[in-house]
Amino acid sequence: MLRKVCTGLTVVLVLLGCLGIASAQGKRSKAKKVRVAILPVKVQGLSVKTAKELGSVVVKELREIGVFRVVPGKVVWKKIRRLRKKKIFTKKCTEQKRCIRAVGRALRAKVLYFMSVTKKEEGEVNLSMRTFDVKSGKEVRGSSELTGEGIADLKRAARWVARRVSSPMITTLAKGKGKLRVNCEQPGANLYLNGKNFGKRTGKSFKVSSGVFDILVKAEGYGPFRDVVVVKPGQKQVVAAKLEPLGEAEPEPVEVAAMVPEEPVKKKERKLDLPPWAVFEKKEPKPKKIEEKPEGTAPEDEKKAAGGIPPWQQIAKSQAYLPDPKEKPEPTRREETKFYEAWWFWTATVAVVAGAGGTAAWYFLLREEGPPGYGAATITWQ
């Protein structure tokens, strides 16, 4: 009897322990969820309806990941309107740490998501998303995707960027291992995971950590396949990669031109590439008019006809070797002069007189000698 009682108590205690462990694990899993809020979507070139649809796609995606608790959209709009009236939430709020912290505290969120959609002139749409840490006000991660303007393409791009920017939080909060396998019918296809080449390993299972994986499959003659998936702890994720064959481009028709005899090419005069100030006009020289002079014209008449200027001064102004108008012309022939008017006669006379005077002075100075240290001279004349 005592054994039965002890056995029953042991079973009860074991059951209570199991229930306690299960409840503790449930509390831990609930505590791991992070409260996040999605700010109003910024749209350029698209309708407001498209912005709402993309916002709902991001909310659904974050909830399916399982580690986020998303603030409802109505609550976000009410808080944002109040913050706008107080001039706390502005257009450049994502560039100011103070504004990010204020908005996050008002929404009681730890992480803020901001998405912008811009339509380009080429018809493509650029969809980008950024996440911000409320406590520090800093940007955690950003990602962008270029896609078409179709609603299906936009939704797929919104899911991809939402998964990419959430990757560090998923890896941190949902710790554990999972399995990933990518199947492809085309043989010889290359597999890329997060930009790393794994070679021809499609159809094989990989044991990976929980997180987000960017998948790319390439094969010769086929278009590439892309996808972004989330692997959770204990989950086996299987992706079917379907490659579409590339169409063969038709060769462009080649036009054959008829043979036409070529005309002789006229040689063009070579023109120098000169600046405007270096281009000069060629002027033809004017023929000189030869006036017949009447017989017996005097030189004075020639001067008057030339404006009173002698012939040797009638030179162009541009020439630098103009003669002096005051200079007299040299005599054409040598004039006869007498010998005593010549320069050499007077030079010889002065030399003779100077020599005679010096000789006489020397003679009289040496004639009478005085005491040592003194000199004496006597000069007489009649």
C-alpha positions as CSV (number, residue, x, y, z in Angstrom):
1,M,0.0,0.0,0.0
2,L,2.8,2.4,0.9
3,R,4.6,1.6,-2.4
4,K,1.5,2.5,-4.4
5,V,1.2,5.9,-2.6
6,C,4.9,6.7,-3.2
7,T,4.6,5.7,-6.8
8,G,1.5,8.0,-7.2
9,L,3.2,10.9,-5.6
10,T,6.3,10.5,-7.8
11,V,4.1,10.5,-11.0
12,V,2.3,13.6,-9.8
13,L,5.6,15.4,-9.1
14,V,7.0,14.5,-12.5
15,L,3.9,15.8,-14.3
16,L,4.0,19.0,-12.4
17,G,7.6,19.5,-13.3
18,C,6.9,18.9,-16.9
19,L,4.1,21.4,-16.9
20,G,6.3,24.0,-15.2
21,I,9.1,23.5,-17.7
22,A,6.6,23.9,-20.6
23,S,5.1,27.1,-19.1
24,A,8.5,28.5,-18.5
25,Q,9.5,27.8,-22.1
26,G,6.3,29.5,-23.3
27,K,7.0,32.6,-21.2
28,R,10.5,32.7,-22.6
29,S,9.3,32.5,-26.2
30,K,6.8,35.3,-25.5
31,A,9.5,37.4,-23.9
32,K,11.7,37.0,-27.0
33,K,9.3,38.9,-29.3
34,V,10.3,42.5,-30.0
35,R,7.8,45.3,-30.4
36,V,8.2,47.1,-33.7
37,A,6.4,49.9,-35.5
38,I,6.1,50.7,-39.2
39,L,6.3,54.4,-40.0
40,P,4.1,55.9,-42.9
41,V,5.3,54.8,-46.3
42,K,6.9,57.5,-48.5
43,V,5.7,57.2,-52.1
44,Q,6.8,59.2,-55.2
45,G,5.1,58.6,-58.6
46,L,2.6,55.9,-57.3
47,S,-0.9,56.0,-55.8
48,V,-1.7,56.1,-52.1
49,K,-3.6,52.8,-52.5
50,T,-0.3,51.1,-53.6
51,A,1.4,52.5,-50.4
52,K,-1.3,51.0,-48.2
53,E,-1.1,47.6,-49.9
54,L,2.7,47.5,-49.5
55,G,2.4,48.5,-45.8
56,S,0.0,45.7,-45.2
57,V,2.4,43.2,-46.9
58,V,5.3,44.2,-44.6
59,V,3.1,43.9,-41.5
60,K,2.0,40.4,-42.5
61,E,5.6,39.4,-43.3
62,L,6.9,40.5,-39.9
63,R,4.2,38.7,-38.1
64,E,4.8,35.5,-39.9
65,I,8.5,35.5,-39.0
66,G,7.4,35.0,-35.4
67,V,9.9,37.2,-33.4
68,F,8.1,40.5,-33.8
69,R,5.1,42.1,-32.2
70,V,3.9,44.8,-34.7
71,V,2.1,47.9,-33.5
72,P,-1.3,48.2,-35.3
73,G,-1.5,50.8,-38.1
74,K,-4.4,52.8,-36.5
75,V,-2.3,53.3,-33.3
76,V,0.7,54.5,-35.4
77,W,-1.4,57.0,-37.3
78,K,-2.9,58.5,-34.2
79,K,0.5,58.9,-32.5
80,I,2.0,60.4,-35.7
81,R,-0.7,63.0,-36.0
82,R,-0.2,64.2,-32.4
83,L,3.6,64.3,-32.9
84,R,3.1,66.3,-36.1
85,K,1.0,68.9,-34.3
86,K,3.7,69.2,-31.7
87,K,6.3,69.5,-34.5
88,I,8.2,66.5,-33.2
89,F,7.7,64.3,-36.3
90,T,9.0,66.1,-39.4
91,K,9.8,65.1,-43.0
92,K,13.5,64.6,-42.1
93,C,12.8,62.6,-38.9
94,T,14.7,59.6,-40.2
95,E,17.8,61.8,-40.4
96,Q,17.6,63.0,-36.8
97,K,18.4,60.7,-33.8
98,R,16.4,62.8,-31.4
99,C,13.2,62.5,-33.6
100,I,13.7,58.7,-33.9
101,R,13.9,58.3,-30.1
102,A,10.9,60.5,-29.5
103,V,8.7,58.7,-32.0
104,G,9.8,55.3,-30.6
105,R,9.0,56.2,-27.0
106,A,5.6,57.5,-28.1
107,L,4.8,54.2,-29.9
108,R,6.5,52.1,-27.1
109,A,8.5,50.3,-29.8
110,K,12.1,49.1,-29.8
111,V,12.6,49.1,-33.5
112,L,11.2,51.4,-36.2
113,Y,10.7,50.4,-39.9
114,F,10.7,53.0,-42.6
115,M,9.9,52.2,-46.3
116,S,10.1,54.5,-49.4
117,V,9.0,53.7,-52.9
118,T,10.2,55.9,-55.8
119,K,9.2,55.5,-59.5
120,K,11.9,56.3,-62.0
121,E,11.6,57.7,-65.5
122,E,12.5,54.4,-67.1
123,G,9.4,52.7,-65.7
124,E,11.2,50.9,-62.9
125,V,10.5,51.3,-59.2
126,N,13.1,51.5,-56.5
127,L,11.9,50.1,-53.1
128,S,14.1,50.7,-50.1
129,M,13.7,50.0,-46.4
130,R,15.6,51.0,-43.2
131,T,15.4,49.9,-39.6
132,F,16.3,52.2,-36.6
133,D,17.1,51.3,-33.0
134,V,14.9,53.5,-30.7
135,K,17.3,53.5,-27.7
136,S,20.3,54.9,-29.7
137,G,18.4,56.5,-32.6
138,K,20.9,54.9,-35.1
139,E,20.2,53.0,-38.3
140,V,20.5,49.2,-37.9
141,R,20.3,48.0,-41.5
142,G,19.1,49.1,-44.9
143,S,18.2,47.4,-48.1
144,S,16.8,48.2,-51.5
145,E,15.4,46.4,-54.5
146,L,14.8,47.6,-58.1
147,T,11.7,46.1,-59.6
148,G,8.9,46.7,-62.1
149,E,5.8,48.8,-61.4
150,G,3.4,45.9,-61.3
151,I,1.7,45.3,-58.0
152,A,2.9,41.6,-57.9
153,D,6.5,42.7,-58.4
154,L,6.2,45.4,-55.8
155,K,4.8,43.0,-53.1
156,R,7.5,40.5,-53.8
157,A,10.2,43.2,-53.4
158,A,8.6,44.5,-50.2
159,R,8.7,41.0,-48.7
160,W,12.4,40.6,-49.7
161,V,13.6,43.9,-48.3
162,A,11.6,43.3,-45.1
163,R,13.3,39.9,-44.6
164,R,16.8,41.4,-45.3
165,V,16.6,44.2,-42.9
166,S,15.2,41.9,-40.2
167,S,18.1,39.3,-40.6
168,P,20.3,40.4,-37.6
169,M,17.3,40.5,-35.2
170,I,16.1,37.0,-36.4
171,T,19.6,35.5,-35.9
172,T,19.8,37.1,-32.4
173,L,16.3,36.3,-31.1
174,A,15.6,32.9,-32.8
175,K,18.7,31.0,-32.0
176,G,19.0,27.5,-33.3
177,K,19.7,25.4,-36.4
178,G,17.6,24.6,-39.5
179,K,17.9,23.0,-42.9
180,L,17.8,24.5,-46.3
181,R,17.6,22.7,-49.7
182,V,17.3,24.2,-53.2
183,N,15.9,22.0,-55.9
184,C,16.5,22.6,-59.6
185,E,15.6,20.5,-62.7
186,Q,18.4,21.8,-64.9
187,P,21.6,19.9,-64.4
188,G,24.8,21.8,-63.9
189,A,23.2,24.8,-62.2
190,N,25.3,26.9,-59.8
191,L,23.9,27.8,-56.4
192,Y,24.7,31.0,-54.6
193,L,23.7,31.7,-50.9
194,N,24.1,35.3,-49.7
195,G,26.5,36.0,-52.5
196,K,28.7,32.9,-51.8
197,N,29.2,30.3,-54.6
198,F,28.4,26.8,-53.5
199,G,28.9,25.3,-56.9
200,K,26.7,22.6,-58.5
201,R,25.0,21.6,-55.2
202,T,21.4,22.0,-56.0
203,G,19.2,19.3,-54.5
204,K,21.4,18.8,-51.4
205,S,20.4,19.8,-47.9
206,F,22.4,22.3,-45.9
207,K,22.4,22.7,-42.1
208,V,22.3,26.4,-41.4
209,S,21.8,28.8,-38.6
210,S,18.4,30.5,-38.3
211,G,18.2,33.7,-40.4
212,V,17.6,35.1,-43.8
213,F,19.1,33.7,-47.0
214,D,19.4,35.3,-50.4
215,I,19.2,32.5,-53.0
216,L,20.5,32.8,-56.6
217,V,20.6,29.9,-59.1
218,K,22.3,30.2,-62.5
219,A,22.6,27.9,-65.5
220,E,24.0,28.3,-69.0
221,G,21.2,29.1,-71.5
222,Y,18.7,30.0,-68.8
223,G,17.6,33.1,-66.9
224,P,18.7,33.4,-63.3
225,F,16.4,32.5,-60.4
226,R,16.2,34.7,-57.2
227,D,14.4,34.4,-53.9
228,V,14.8,35.5,-50.2
229,V,13.7,33.0,-47.6
230,V,13.7,32.8,-43.8
231,V,14.9,29.7,-41.9
232,K,13.7,29.2,-38.4
233,P,15.1,26.9,-35.7
234,G,14.2,23.3,-36.4
235,Q,12.6,24.2,-39.7
236,K,13.4,22.4,-43.0
237,Q,13.0,25.0,-45.8
238,V,12.8,23.6,-49.4
239,V,12.9,26.0,-52.4
240,A,12.0,25.0,-55.9
241,A,14.1,27.0,-58.4
242,K,12.5,27.2,-61.9
243,L,14.8,28.5,-64.6
244,E,13.3,29.8,-67.9
245,P,15.3,29.3,-71.1
246,L,16.6,32.3,-72.9
247,G,15.2,33.0,-76.3
248,E,17.7,32.9,-79.2
249,A,18.2,36.3,-80.7
250,E,17.6,36.5,-84.4
251,P,20.4,37.8,-86.4
252,E,19.8,41.3,-87.7
253,P,19.5,41.6,-91.6
254,V,22.5,43.0,-93.2
255,E,21.8,45.6,-95.9
256,V,24.1,45.4,-99.0
257,A,24.7,48.7,-100.6
258,A,25.0,49.0,-104.4
259,M,28.4,49.8,-105.8
260,V,28.4,53.4,-107.0
261,P,31.5,54.9,-108.7
262,E,33.1,57.4,-106.4
263,E,33.4,60.9,-107.5
264,P,36.9,62.4,-107.3
265,V,37.4,64.1,-104.1
266,K,38.4,67.7,-104.3
267,K,41.2,68.7,-102.1
268,K,40.2,71.3,-99.6
269,E,42.6,74.0,-98.6
270,R,44.1,73.4,-95.3
271,K,42.9,75.9,-92.8
272,L,44.9,76.6,-89.7
273,D,43.1,76.6,-86.4
274,L,44.0,80.1,-85.5
275,P,42.4,82.3,-82.8
276,P,40.2,85.1,-84.0
277,W,42.8,87.8,-83.6
278,A,45.3,85.8,-85.7
279,V,43.1,85.7,-88.9
280,F,44.1,88.3,-91.4
281,E,42.6,89.4,-94.6
282,K,44.7,89.2,-97.7
283,K,44.6,92.5,-99.6
284,E,45.7,92.7,-103.2
285,P,48.4,95.2,-103.8
286,K,47.2,98.3,-105.6
287,P,49.0,99.2,-108.8
288,K,51.2,102.2,-108.5
289,K,50.3,105.2,-110.5
290,I,53.2,106.7,-112.4
291,E,52.7,110.4,-113.0
292,E,54.5,112.0,-115.8
293,K,56.4,115.0,-114.7
294,P,56.7,117.9,-117.0
295,E,60.1,118.9,-118.1
296,G,62.0,121.4,-116.0
297,T,60.3,120.5,-112.7
298,A,62.5,121.8,-109.8
299,P,63.2,119.8,-106.6
300,E,61.2,122.3,-104.6
301,D,58.2,121.5,-106.7
302,E,58.7,117.8,-105.9
303,K,58.8,118.6,-102.2
304,K,55.5,120.6,-102.4
305,A,53.9,117.7,-104.3
306,A,54.9,115.3,-101.6
307,G,53.6,117.5,-98.9
308,G,56.9,119.3,-98.1
309,I,58.7,116.0,-97.2
310,P,62.1,115.2,-98.7
311,P,62.3,111.9,-100.6
312,W,64.5,110.2,-98.0
313,Q,61.8,110.8,-95.4
314,Q,59.0,109.4,-97.4
315,I,59.0,106.0,-95.6
316,A,56.1,104.0,-94.2
317,K,55.2,104.7,-90.6
318,S,55.3,101.0,-89.7
319,Q,59.1,100.9,-90.4
320,A,61.4,101.2,-87.4
321,Y,64.4,102.7,-89.2
322,L,63.1,106.2,-89.9
323,P,66.0,108.7,-90.4
324,D,66.3,111.9,-88.3
325,P,64.6,114.8,-90.2
326,K,67.2,117.2,-88.7
327,E,70.1,115.3,-90.0
328,K,71.9,117.0,-92.9
329,P,72.8,115.0,-96.0
330,E,76.6,114.4,-96.5
331,P,78.3,116.4,-99.2
332,T,78.5,114.6,-102.4
333,R,82.1,115.8,-103.1
334,R,85.1,116.8,-101.1
335,E,85.7,120.5,-100.7
336,E,89.3,121.9,-101.1
337,T,90.9,123.3,-97.9
338,K,94.2,125.1,-97.2
339,F,97.0,123.3,-95.2
340,Y,97.0,125.7,-92.2
341,E,93.2,125.1,-91.8
342,A,93.7,121.3,-91.5
343,W,93.6,119.6,-88.1
344,W,96.9,117.8,-88.5
345,F,98.8,121.1,-88.9
346,W,97.7,122.5,-85.6
347,T,98.2,119.1,-83.8
348,A,101.9,119.0,-84.9
349,T,102.4,122.7,-83.9
350,V,101.1,122.1,-80.4
351,A,103.3,119.0,-79.9
352,V,106.5,120.9,-80.9
353,V,105.8,123.8,-78.6
354,A,105.0,121.5,-75.6
355,G,108.3,119.6,-76.2
356,A,110.4,122.7,-76.4
357,G,109.0,124.1,-73.2
358,G,109.6,120.9,-71.2
359,T,113.2,120.7,-72.3
360,A,114.0,124.3,-71.2
361,A,112.4,123.9,-67.8
362,W,114.5,120.7,-67.2
363,Y,117.7,122.5,-68.1
364,F,117.3,125.4,-65.8
365,L,116.3,123.2,-62.8
366,L,119.5,121.2,-63.0
367,R,121.8,124.2,-63.5
368,E,122.1,125.2,-59.8
369,E,121.9,122.6,-57.1
370,G,120.8,123.7,-53.7
371,P,121.2,122.1,-50.2
372,P,120.2,118.5,-49.9
373,G,116.5,118.1,-49.6
374,Y,115.8,121.4,-51.3
375,G,115.5,122.3,-54.9
376,A,116.3,125.7,-56.6
377,A,115.4,127.1,-60.0
378,T,116.3,130.4,-61.7
379,I,114.5,131.5,-64.8
380,T,115.7,134.6,-66.7
381,W,114.7,136.0,-69.9
382,Q,115.4,139.2,-71.9
